[in-house]
Amino acid sequence: MGVALIHADSVDFPAAAPVALVAINPSGIVGAWPTEAKAMLGWDATEVEGLPLSDIIARRGDERALDGTFRRLLASNGSNAVAETVQVIAQRKDESTFPIEVTILSDGVRRLARLRELDSCKSTNPVDAESLRIQNQR
């Protein structure tokens, strides 16, 4: 699978926020897992490549709700260059949780998930599983 990544230096990110750019396919399956994602979530590339991103970052038990939200975000990323963002509570491999912002970036051909760790004090509105279920029913 060939993956072309958008250069992080072409996008304005807050300097203090840990960021990882994960290559995903149109279904949200991880194609490339960078070292920044490993540092943020604890998973090695060999453990996650080929799996749905929603299964990797969701709190255990929230996978289905987050998967529905990802499907909605991925569907809205059609042929136009767009970015869709959602804030959720993520879970690391060590089972600790933290707020994260997931932005699905697309240029119409490639898709990236930008994972940005949020300062728990500055997180505006991370979404819990029940809120995701309600959003996905709309």
Helices and strands as residue ranges (DSSP letters): G 8-10, E 19-24, E 30-32, H 35-41, H 45-48, H 53-57, H 63-76, E 82-91, E 97-106, E 111-117, H 129-137
